[in-house]
Amino acid sequence: MFKKLISRRNIAISASIFSFLTATMAQTVERASDSSNSNLFYTDNTFLILLFLCLLFLIIAFFLYRVKSHLDNILHEKTTGKEKPTYYEKSLRPWLQTLNPTITALTIATILGLITFIKAYQFGMNEVGVQQNYSPTQPINYSHKLHAGKLQIDCKYCHSTAEYSKQASIPSANTCMNCHKFVNLRDRYDGKVSPEIDKIYKAVGWDPENSEYIKDYKQKPIEWVRIHNLPDLAYFNHSQHVSVGKVECQTCHGPVQEMDKVYQFSTLQMDWCINCHREKSIDVANNKYYEDLHKKIKLEGKTVYTVEQNGGTECAKCHY
Amino acid sequence: MENKNKYWKGIEEAEQHPEFVKSKGNEFSDALPIEEMLSTLDDDLSANRRDFLKFFGFSVSAVALAACNKASVKYAIPYIEKPQNVTPGNPNYYASTCASCNSGCGMIVKTREGRPIKLDGSNESPVSSGALCATGQAGILTMYDINRLANPLENGDEQTDWAKIDKKIISKLTSIAATFGAIRIVTSTNNSPSFAAAVNLFKQKYPTTELVTYDAVSYSGILIANEKSFGKRVIPNYNFEKAEVIVSFGADFLGTWISPVEYTKKWVKNRDPKNGKMSRHYQFESILSLTGSNADIRVPMKESKEGIYVISLYNEIAKLAGVAQLAVTQNAELAGNQIKNSAKELFNAKGKSLVVSKSNNPEIQTVINGINMLLGNYGTTVDLDNYSNQSKFIEADFEKFVNDLSTGTVKGVVFVNCNPVYSYHNSAKLSEGLKNAELVISTSISKDETSKFAGYVCPDNHFLESWGDAEPKNGLISFTQPTISPVFNTRQVIESLLTWSAVMPENAKAYNFIKSNWASSGEDVWNKSIHDGVLLKPELTVTIPSFAANLSDSVSKIVSSLPKSDTPELIIYQKVGVRDGSMANNPWLHELPDPVTKVCYDNYLSISKSDAEKNGFEQNDVVNISINNIRISEIPVLIQPGQAQGTYAIAMGYGRTESGKVGKNLGKNVFPFVKTENGSYTYNISGPISFEKTRKNYVLAQTQTHHTIEGRDFIREASIGQYKKNPAVKNENKLNLISLWEEHDYTKGHKWGMAIDLNKCTGCGSCVVSCHIENNVPVVGRDEVILRREMHWMRIDRYYSFYDDGTILTKEKKLNKVDASVYDNISVVNAPMMCQHCDHAPCETVCPVLATTHASEGINQMTYNRCIGTKYCANNCPYKVRRFNWFKYNDNDKFDYHFNNDLGKMVINPDVTVRHRGVMEKCSFCIQKIQAGKLTAKRENRKLVDGEIQTACSSSCPSGAIVFGDKNDPNSQISKLFRDERSYHMLDEVGIKPAMMYMTKIRNTDTTI
């Protein structure tokens, strides 16, 4: 009866361990296969590949060990005529016989179960859908460090709609052309147009030799890879934060002016949003929308009025 | 609680049928099969443990595998050159004109990233005055219909291109014109000046061309009567707002008659008891129409006898006026002497009264004109100068066309925006005739019955893809502008006609052509007109016409055509929503419950309770009908309170054989029953009707008793007399309840609230469709509606009550001993019902996962991503307004409507989540609109203006019954309404403090006004 139970539980445990291992492996393989793709999701998968190889070598070593011990046994049997008592028979079995099988099985199962659960929970909470540091390769090797950092171009020159729309928007190619009609870095590429800038020209149909748009050119939009992917169930409006809240772009997007290749700076997880809403205060004095509220707060003698106090952590502010 | 049992939603509730009693206590129609599941589980415990482990192992690995699936790479593709006025994430609004029916309402189209997602009424247009009906709003989905034609077709199904098809058509037209063969352009009522100009050019090229107008629903009785009476073949402008007494003989002017949105706007102006004065509205009709359900005094009347009642009304008024009466052997009188009463009141309100009739008999309409003349209504409530162009159909022209087709004189036909093979009563003759024609062109946007007979199908653009102009009223030009580039390879009819007329390609472009037609007005006027959507010429001063018709001639004709005996009659009527069936492929219209019968999908044989008993019919029985050798088989029966005895009614617009996946073979086509009498189509057919009851049973998807309120005190109503004595009538008992809950602090910002005036609500269903569109509500289909799983966030509860204040019902709990005729005379209250956003919401306290919470602005929030679908909230909601997603309705081919294809999904509002299976949803007070409105104000550094934020329902309401606003603003309209004596909270006694107030319905039923 107990034996039966143990074996069933063992099946269950091994099933779950197996599934977990399969999952990790599948993930590893998938991530590894990603490396061939230029727009990969995870870039630091070298470690995982190594881990996979390690496992492989361990398995091989195990088999080799088994073969060796088997051969040892045969040798022992031939010379002494008796089977060599294994380590298990010699020392492990007497100790094991002192243990209560039920309690042992349950303890092991609990420990393994807890580890699996905690791992899965952590994975679910912090990994699934969280793309922090995601830094895909873009169709044009565009450097924010150069444009926003060195050349000091304002973020909102290109991402102009951040001030008055839900989306900050990737600038349309004609925005690039405002400067790149004239800037093509010929001096650095032996009189040829910079290959990256040429990609813009190819998209809009600009003839750099004659400095004019090619007539009847079939334009092709530039397919930028989207880095910040908020789930559809959360509503986020840039203008609310940029125009009304006067939040700096860098607060959420990090030091973009220092990034050669842009990566996702924040986790974009809900606790990250909520924390800011709890800390950030509303400038009620300088927006006529809050006129009545401002009077009321003044009467109460409050100086700080956070977004949370204004209901900024309520569900339907973002989820509808 | 004194009202207990006074109101009932259907006969099954009034009589407490066992099935109703059984189901009324359950929030959901089917219990979950938990018992069943458990009983199979305890068969063999050992096997179950193994099963459990199997499932456990599988689910863990499945979850792990699913979780490690990497997120797909998403792209953000910007414009190459961003159009200046298009900002991703921000909506754009354009003024245009609705073409879902012939009313020509002005509308505002909301577009996001270049695709229209919502239609609303335009304030600029006097026809719509800021509202749009259910049919009009649903028109947007017709554009995103997957069954639309993607290319021009020839020889039936062969796809071709425009250049090829044009070449063939031009050569055929030329050869027909060269041999003097007649060409006809058959169009539904078209009042576009530019279309007329295009037809003229076409005529110049092909001189044998003539324009024939054909509508599925005829108003020619009015047109011909006005021609006879005043020499003007027009539909007058009816000024319901100036009428203190309105008598309508069956005209459903709030629902379907000519221009319902405009008439509702006007009618409601005199329905506010605040001034101590309300119009008195009499309705004499056979079926219970939407208008009849809103009338003060409604008397069932057999339509075939309408003539004699109209004459009697004339005579009664003539008696009072002291002029000669019309010669009839005997005047007729309706129940309760209402002809006499209404005559007296009409006469007392001389010059401020109005009599209208649905009848399509020119003789009856002539007498109606005579009555209005006698009452001095011309020049005040009836205006023949600023007349309407909303219907121009004259049967004789079309009949001639059909005859010419049969004889082979007509060689070429172009069908524009009409489908006569479906809706013409003698469809066989027409389709036979079409075979004689050398060239038949259809311009239908999707395949229909008529295009089947067309050698060439040149699909028109949808009106949201078109340029256009219309003149729905004399002096009112309403413009159409495209809000999306054509989805398919289609072309506007105007462009087609001009191309075939060999106009230069550049000039044949609809924009260029229409603009050139208005060139004389100047560029500025053109730009302003396109911006506003309308060009208003100054209204003409109203003249009083002289009456030239021979009334005694009309009377003798009416009398001779009266039915000799008391024969039964069949009424063919339009349903609100589906109307004439041209939009039969629109699932939103089918999902909208009919305002009166509350049936979704099908049409049905509507009969009175008495007739049902007489014939031995029960609800959902299936019968075959035949009249005059025309037979319709297998139509389900619906027992309708309020219907006149001896009348049987079936709605038109159903039974389409070619319409696309939704409308195909839905219901039965009754157009073949339409008869021609005195040259006009008549929609009441008297004569021996034979019924044949089949053994079948067909359950109608009727929502009337879903979400029943079990006799609780929801509705309050009073008469104007009571109101004048005490404006707070029925609301006297202000409850002073002690609350167990802590009060919320609403002082920081806004406190949203809504007021619904039961006095104004007509029940037209515009808000339901508006909410459906705005909030991405899925279409669930007939079978799911039967299971009480409709997803509409708001519904309109229609309550019946007996005229005599419910005494019959309160005296006798069970009605089955009472004569069936008690159901003939009923009155109706419509109450829109959606989430009441209670301050102490019962749903919030029972949610185990805090998915529904309270906001500091008084909104009850529903967070779908938290919801785990326990349904506790729905069970605890006393208003029954929460809806559970039983299925994943999007991308699911079992719900084959518009959510399962990419084109249909283009109508989705990007600001609102598309809910998944297993979560609750409900009205959110259009939180996305509130957030957007607040943000705009904050960005513009100003205070919020009252009325700036509108919910989908409040913005669409033609009668202005729904008002939304901030209760914290003491000057807002909502605060004023909340202070009104008529306002009350539904279920006040429960102490849940709803954020919505309803206003007592006041009926003008006192004997004198």
Interface residues (C-beta under 8 A of the other chain):
Chain A: R8 I11 A12 A15 S16 F18 S19 F20 T22 A23 T24 A26 Q27 E30 R31 D34 N39 F41 Y42 T116 A120 F123 G124 V128 G129 Q131 P136 T161 Y164 S165 K166 Q167 S169 I170 P171 S172 A173 N174 T175 A203 V204 Q219 K220 P221 I222 E223 W224 V225 R226 N229 D232 L233 Y235 N237 H238 S239 Q240 S243 V244 N287 K288 Y289 E291 D292 L293 K296 Q309 N310 G311 E314 C315 A316 K317 H319 Y320
Chain B: R49 R50 L53 F56 G57 V60 S61 V63 A64 L65 A67 C68 N69 K70 A71 V73 K74 Y75 A76 I77 P78 Y79 I80 E81 K82 T87 P88 G89 N90 T747 K748 G749 T853 A855 S856 E857 I859 Q861 M862 T863 Y864 N865 R866 D911 V912 T913 V914 S924 I927 Q928 Q931 K934 L935 A937 K938 R939 N941 R942 K943 L944
